[in-house]
């Protein structure tokens, strides 16, 4: 695949082939509307979603981005080349105020296993160019380069890690949640939130998402490759569980707040129509195939979970082991195991949010109630289920904790009986600031946990039918712009031999 150039991403006129010309009466009726960039996502063998949002004034307090109530016709093109001399699909999309003039085009009819380029035009203005990639055909297993990341606190650092991800030129990016943070602004960080107060209504969530999308490094990462996204808690409120909120501030109807947050999330992500929210609910868990090589099972561990045991926090809590407690909900648990048992690909990647392996903080059993340790019966059923099905290539991909970890998964963590899978945990993009490379989070209480690092960055994986090669990628600072990225630890996971091995 040929690399993208800065010129390709930022410039490029729209070719006439396959695209009509806007009527003179509407041309340039808007100021430049593509301030939030472009994105692709949800790759399939025959296409993907392309996204943008019209927002000439993206930080307007009303959340409408400077748009009027009028619907706008947006033209789109997909081409086989960066110069758009080979336009293969094109059309129009009606962007409406009801959905913040966001655009979600589900492109189909493309060839499997190749890259394409896309762009938009509205009111005479042309968007940046993005790169999309289709999944390989069923029956094929070409190598997959995938990056995964989480936790981008706007105030706590610059998004240089996103820029470095774009420069990797991956086939796929997976974001595991905390894409935005909901809190109020501070005066002690490197940047400041807009709006300044904690967000809780639709206009506020739209403005916060728009502020993130105006970051040029994040725009570059979205334009460079298709994304798969799942949320965690901060897309709504810290540590919420289902419809149980974390605290009572700000006051208000949490059901309405969750509905607003989910709607704004959909409006700003390259998701399919199957994910359109209905009131306070949204179907986020889903499965994406990558030929015969891998199946991505994307989980939602917030919307359907029971409230955290013993009042949340990190503590000793016998109730955390209650057999009825669930993080996924019964329907999602059954959906996951059913999909895994179909053995659709060599590798099963579980894209999810919170620490999966057991991680004790003290010998008397202190553990996090917000992680899978607070829902141990649910975790046990999943591990035993995939183990009983003979699945030996399960890799759990995790975010949330602002540190990098790697662990072997055991059916019995106390007995350390045998390895049934692998967990890879990405650190944050910025959350937690620069971190401290000298920290050591490893403990003899958790011998199955093999790696820890407190720096910011992401994880790169290269997957073949024989193995997954894992590189933990780090930046020394995020409170200063433009630091290089480096690999500080690598592992291999061999097919049929779960657990971490030397590369």
TAVENMO-V419909 format. One record per pair of residues at least 24 apart in sequence whose ideal C-beta (glycine too) atoms are under 7 Angstrom apart, sorted by the first residue. I is the first residue (numbers start at 0). J is the second residue. D is the distance in Angstrom with one decimal. If there is no record, write none. Layout:
i j d
I J D
I J D
This chain:
i j d
0 114 5.2
0 168 6.8
2 168 5.6
3 130 5.7
3 223 6.2
7 81 4.8
7 128 5.4
8 127 5.6
8 128 6.0
8 219 6.6
8 222 5.2
9 127 5.6
11 83 6.9
11 118 6.7
11 128 4.8
12 125 6.4
13 76 6.5
13 83 6.9
13 118 6.2
13 120 5.1
13 125 5.1
14 76 6.9
14 83 4.0
14 84 6.7
14 86 5.8
16 86 4.6
17 76 6.6
17 86 4.5
17 89 3.9
18 74 5.4
18 76 5.8
18 89 5.2
21 122 6.8
21 123 5.8
25 122 5.8
26 122 6.3
26 123 3.7
27 122 6.1
27 123 4.4
28 122 4.9
29 55 5.6
29 121 6.9
29 122 4.2
29 124 6.8
30 55 3.9
31 55 6.1
31 124 5.3
32 121 5.5
32 122 6.8
32 124 5.9
33 119 6.8
33 124 6.5
33 126 4.1
33 127 6.6
34 213 6.2
35 209 6.1
35 212 3.8
35 213 6.5
36 127 5.9
36 212 6.2
36 218 3.5
36 221 5.9
36 222 6.3
37 119 6.7
37 126 5.4
37 127 5.6
37 129 4.2
37 221 6.8
37 222 5.8
38 129 6.6
38 221 3.9
38 226 6.4
38 269 4.5
39 117 6.6
39 129 5.7
39 131 4.0
39 225 4.4
39 269 5.6
40 225 5.1
40 226 4.6
40 227 6.4
40 228 6.8
40 268 6.9
40 269 3.1
40 270 6.6
41 227 6.9
41 269 6.5
41 270 6.6
41 271 5.3
41 287 6.8
42 132 5.8
42 133 5.8
42 134 4.7
42 171 6.8
42 225 4.6
43 133 6.8
43 134 5.6
44 111 4.0
44 133 6.0
44 134 4.9
44 135 6.8
44 136 5.3
44 137 6.9
45 107 5.3
45 108 6.1
45 109 5.5
45 111 6.8
45 133 6.7
46 105 6.8
46 106 4.2
46 107 4.2
46 108 6.6
46 109 4.8
46 133 6.4
47 106 5.9
47 131 4.7
47 133 6.4
47 225 5.3
48 103 6.0
48 104 6.7
48 105 5.5
48 269 4.5
48 270 6.6
48 271 5.8
49 75 6.4
49 104 4.9
49 106 6.0
49 117 4.8
49 129 7.0
49 131 6.6
49 269 6.9
50 102 6.2
50 103 5.7
50 269 3.9
51 102 4.9
51 119 5.1
51 126 5.8
52 99 6.2
52 100 6.1
52 101 4.3
52 102 6.7
52 266 6.7
52 267 6.6
53 94 5.6
53 100 4.0
53 121 5.9
54 209 5.9
57 209 3.9
57 213 5.8
58 193 5.4
58 206 5.8
58 209 6.2
58 210 6.2
60 194 6.7
60 202 6.7
60 206 6.8
61 202 5.5
62 99 6.9
62 201 6.2
62 202 3.2
62 205 3.5
62 206 5.4
63 96 6.5
63 99 6.7
64 99 6.5
64 100 6.6
64 209 6.4
66 96 6.4
66 100 4.9
68 96 4.9
70 94 6.6
70 95 4.8
71 100 6.2
71 121 5.6
71 122 6.7
73 102 5.3
73 119 5.5
73 121 4.6
74 119 6.6
74 120 4.5
75 104 5.4
75 117 6.7
75 119 5.1
76 117 6.5
76 118 5.8
77 106 5.5
77 115 5.2
77 117 4.8
78 115 6.6
78 116 5.1
79 115 6.2
80 116 6.9
81 116 5.3
81 128 7.0
83 116 6.9
98 266 5.6
99 205 5.6
99 266 4.7
101 266 4.3
101 267 6.9
103 270 6.7
105 271 5.8
105 272 6.8
109 133 5.2
111 135 5.5
111 136 4.0
112 136 6.2
112 139 6.6
112 141 6.1
127 222 6.1
129 222 4.2
130 222 6.6
130 223 5.9
130 224 6.3
131 225 5.6
132 170 5.2
132 171 6.9
132 224 6.3
132 225 5.5
134 288 6.4
134 289 5.1
134 290 6.3
135 289 6.5
135 290 3.5
136 290 6.1
137 290 6.1
137 291 6.2
138 291 6.0
139 290 4.7
139 291 6.4
140 290 5.5
140 291 4.9
140 292 4.0
140 345 6.7
140 464 5.0
141 290 7.0
142 461 6.3
142 462 6.8
142 463 5.2
143 170 5.5
143 171 6.7
143 289 5.8
143 292 5.9
143 293 6.4
143 462 4.5
144 169 4.7
144 170 5.2
144 461 5.3
145 169 6.0
145 170 6.5
145 171 4.6
145 173 6.3
145 460 5.1
145 462 6.9
146 172 5.2
146 457 5.5
146 458 6.9
146 459 5.3
147 173 4.0
147 175 6.1
147 396 5.5
147 425 5.4
147 457 6.5
147 458 5.3
148 174 5.8
148 425 5.6
148 428 5.6
148 457 4.1
149 174 6.6
149 175 4.1
149 176 5.5
149 177 5.7
149 398 2.6
149 399 6.3
149 425 5.6
149 427 6.3
150 177 4.2
150 398 5.9
150 399 6.8
150 401 5.7
150 427 3.5
150 428 6.1
150 430 4.0
151 177 6.9
151 178 6.3
151 428 3.9
151 429 5.5
151 430 6.9
152 180 5.0
152 429 5.1
152 430 4.1
153 180 6.7
153 190 5.7
153 192 6.1
153 210 6.6
153 211 6.1
154 185 6.1
154 188 3.7
154 189 6.9
154 190 5.2
154 191 6.3
154 192 5.9
155 188 5.6
155 429 4.9
155 430 5.9
155 431 6.7
155 432 5.1
156 189 6.2
156 429 3.3
156 432 6.1
156 455 6.7
156 477 3.2
156 478 5.4
157 189 6.8
157 477 5.8
157 480 4.8
158 214 5.1
158 216 4.0
158 217 5.1
158 428 6.3
158 429 6.7
159 216 6.2
159 474 6.0
159 477 6.2
159 480 6.1
159 481 5.9
159 482 5.7
160 428 4.7
160 455 6.1
160 456 5.5
160 457 5.7
160 474 5.8
160 477 6.9
161 216 4.4
161 217 4.8
161 219 6.7
161 220 4.0
161 428 6.4
162 216 4.0
162 219 5.6
163 484 4.1
164 220 4.8
164 457 5.9
165 219 4.1
165 220 4.7
165 223 3.9
167 459 6.5
168 223 6.6
169 224 5.0
170 224 6.5
171 224 6.1
171 225 6.0
171 227 6.8
172 220 6.5
172 224 5.2
172 226 4.7
173 227 5.0
173 350 5.4
173 396 6.5
174 226 6.0
174 228 4.7
175 229 6.1
175 350 6.1
175 352 5.9
175 396 6.5
175 397 6.7
175 398 3.4
175 425 6.8
176 229 5.8
176 230 5.0
176 231 2.8
176 352 4.6
176 398 5.3
176 399 6.6
177 231 4.8
177 233 4.4
177 398 6.8
177 399 6.9
177 430 6.8
178 228 6.9
178 234 6.3
179 207 5.3
179 208 5.9
179 211 5.5
179 233 6.5
179 234 6.0
180 233 4.6
181 233 5.5
181 235 6.8
181 236 5.8
189 478 5.2
197 249 5.8
199 249 5.1
199 251 5.9
199 256 5.0
200 259 5.6
201 259 4.0
201 262 6.2
201 263 6.2
204 259 5.5
204 260 5.3
204 263 3.6
205 263 5.0
205 266 6.9
208 263 5.5
208 267 4.1
212 267 6.4
226 269 6.2
227 287 6.2
227 295 6.2
227 297 6.2
227 350 6.6
228 268 5.2
229 283 6.1
229 297 5.1
229 298 6.7
229 299 6.4
229 350 5.9
229 352 6.8
230 264 6.2
230 283 6.7
230 301 6.5
231 301 6.4
231 352 4.2
231 398 6.6
231 399 5.8
232 301 5.8
234 260 5.9
234 264 5.5
235 260 4.2
238 307 7.0
238 311 6.0
238 369 5.7
239 301 6.6
240 304 4.9
240 305 6.6
240 306 4.5
240 307 5.8
241 302 6.6
241 303 6.5
241 304 5.8
243 306 4.5
254 279 5.0
284 331 5.2
284 334 6.7
286 338 5.4
288 343 5.8
288 344 6.5
289 344 6.7
291 344 5.5
291 345 6.6
292 344 5.6
292 345 5.7
292 346 6.6
292 462 6.2
292 464 6.5
293 344 4.7
293 345 6.7
293 346 4.2
293 348 5.7
293 462 6.0
294 343 4.6
294 344 4.3
294 347 5.5
295 348 5.0
295 350 5.7
296 335 5.6
296 338 5.8
296 339 6.8
296 347 6.5
296 348 7.0
296 349 5.1
297 350 4.6
298 327 6.5
298 331 6.9
298 335 6.9
298 349 6.3
298 350 6.6
298 351 4.0
299 331 6.7
300 326 5.2
300 327 6.5
300 351 5.6
300 352 4.8
300 353 5.8
303 327 6.0
303 328 3.1
303 331 5.8
307 368 4.3
307 369 5.6
307 373 5.6
308 368 5.1
308 373 5.3
309 368 6.0
311 368 5.1
311 369 6.2
312 368 5.9
313 360 5.9
313 365 5.9
313 366 6.7
313 367 5.0
314 365 6.0
314 368 6.8
315 363 5.9
315 364 4.9
315 365 5.5
316 368 6.1
319 368 6.1
319 372 6.5
319 373 4.6
319 375 6.1
320 375 5.0
320 376 6.4
321 376 6.7
322 376 4.5
324 374 5.1
324 376 6.0
324 377 6.5
325 374 6.3
325 377 5.0
326 371 6.3
326 374 4.0
326 377 5.0
327 377 6.2
332 377 6.6
332 380 6.7
332 381 6.8
335 381 6.7
336 381 6.8
336 384 4.4
336 385 7.0
339 385 5.2
339 388 6.5
339 390 5.9
340 388 4.7
345 392 5.9
345 464 5.1
345 494 6.2
346 392 4.8
346 394 6.4
346 462 6.1
346 467 6.7
347 390 6.2
347 392 6.3
347 393 4.8
348 394 5.4
348 396 5.8
349 393 6.9
349 395 4.6
349 396 6.5
350 396 5.1
351 395 6.6
351 397 6.3
352 397 7.0
352 398 5.8
352 399 5.3
353 397 6.8
353 399 4.9
354 397 6.1
354 399 6.8
354 400 5.8
354 424 6.6
355 395 4.7
355 397 5.8
355 422 5.0
356 406 4.1
356 408 5.7
356 422 5.0
356 447 6.3
356 448 6.5
357 412 4.0
357 445 6.9
358 445 5.5
358 448 6.5
359 444 4.4
359 445 6.0
362 444 6.4
382 408 6.3
382 410 5.6
382 419 5.6
382 420 6.9
383 410 6.2
386 410 6.2
386 419 4.6
391 495 4.9
391 497 5.6
392 494 5.6
392 495 6.9
393 420 3.9
393 497 6.8
394 420 6.8
394 421 5.0
394 423 6.5
394 467 6.4
394 492 6.4
395 420 6.3
395 422 4.4
396 423 5.7
397 422 6.0
397 423 7.0
397 424 4.3
398 425 5.6
400 424 6.4
401 426 6.2
401 427 4.3
401 430 4.9
401 431 4.1
402 426 5.5
402 440 6.3
402 451 6.3
402 452 6.8
402 453 5.2
403 450 6.8
403 451 6.8
403 452 4.5
403 471 5.1
404 448 6.3
404 450 6.2
404 451 5.5
405 449 5.2
405 450 3.9
405 490 6.3
405 499 5.6
406 447 5.4
406 448 4.5
406 449 6.4
407 447 4.5
407 449 6.8
407 498 4.3
407 499 6.2
409 447 5.6
412 447 6.5
415 446 6.2
415 447 6.4
418 497 4.9
418 498 4.0
419 497 6.1
420 497 5.2
421 492 5.3
421 497 5.6
421 498 5.8
421 499 6.2
423 458 5.8
423 469 6.0
425 457 5.6
425 458 4.6
426 452 6.9
426 454 6.4
426 455 5.7
426 456 5.5
427 455 5.7
428 455 6.4
429 455 6.0
429 477 4.9
432 477 6.9
432 478 6.0
433 476 4.9
433 477 6.0
433 478 5.4
449 499 5.2
450 488 5.7
452 487 6.2
452 488 6.9
456 484 6.4
464 494 6.4
465 494 5.5
466 491 5.1
466 492 6.1
466 493 5.0
466 494 6.0
467 492 4.4
468 502 6.0
